[in-house]
Amino acid sequence: MVEATRTGQVVGSLDISGITNQAIEGVTIDNLGNIYLVAEDSGTPNSRLFVLTTPVPEPETWAMMAAGLALLGWRARRRRGA
């Protein structure tokens, strides 16, 4: 699966071959970035829905971002005081 802009520039890709060996019949991506795949076993009436959600940042990531913003705020305040 490939993500492209309207001008045809490829901006990302996703290899779904490792998710299932079934035939993928439908792919939907919602506005939150969740990917829904519908797969069906060949020769059987069984079908499955796979939902690939967007990754959630780890707490350490949030802490690093907060520390960086605090450092930027401290520098800006220090510059105004000088």
C-alpha positions in Angstrom: 0.0 0.0 0.0 1.4 3.4 -0.9 0.4 6.9 0.3 0.7 9.6 -2.4 -0.3 13.2 -2.8 -2.7 14.4 -5.4 0.2 15.3 -7.7 1.5 11.7 -7.5 4.4 12.2 -5.1 4.8 9.1 -2.8 4.9 10.2 0.8 4.8 6.8 2.6 4.2 3.1 2.2 3.0 0.2 4.3 3.9 -3.4 3.7 0.8 -5.5 4.7 2.1 -8.8 3.5 3.2 -9.8 7.1 -0.3 -9.2 8.6 -2.2 -12.0 6.9 -1.8 -14.5 4.1 -5.4 -14.0 3.2 -6.6 -11.9 0.2 -7.1 -8.3 1.2 -10.5 -7.2 -0.2 -10.8 -3.7 1.1 -8.7 -1.0 2.7 -10.1 2.1 4.4 -8.1 4.9 6.2 -10.1 7.2 8.5 -9.3 10.8 9.4 -7.4 9.7 12.5 -5.0 7.6 10.5 -6.4 4.2 11.5 -6.2 1.6 8.8 -9.0 -1.0 8.3 -8.3 -4.1 6.3 -10.9 -6.6 5.3 -9.5 -10.1 4.4 -11.3 -13.3 3.4 -10.1 -16.9 3.4 -10.2 -18.3 -0.1 -12.7 -21.1 -0.4 -14.4 -20.4 3.0 -17.1 -17.9 4.1 -14.8 -16.6 6.8 -13.8 -12.9 6.7 -11.7 -10.9 9.1 -11.3 -7.2 9.9 -7.9 -6.0 10.9 -7.5 -2.5 12.5 -4.0 -0.9 12.4 -4.1 2.1 14.7 -1.7 5.0 14.8 1.1 4.6 17.3 0.8 6.4 20.7 3.9 8.2 21.9 5.6 6.7 24.9 5.7 8.7 28.2 9.4 9.2 27.7 8.7 11.0 24.4 6.2 13.3 26.1 8.7 14.0 28.9 11.4 14.8 26.4 9.1 17.1 24.5 8.0 18.9 27.7 11.7 19.3 28.8 12.6 20.8 25.4 9.7 23.2 25.6 10.6 24.2 29.1 14.2 24.8 28.0 13.1 27.0 25.1 10.8 29.0 27.5 13.6 29.4 30.0 16.0 30.7 27.3 13.4 33.1 25.9 12.7 34.5 29.4 16.4 34.8 30.1 16.9 36.8 26.9 14.1 39.2 27.7 15.6 39.8 31.1 19.1 40.6 29.8 
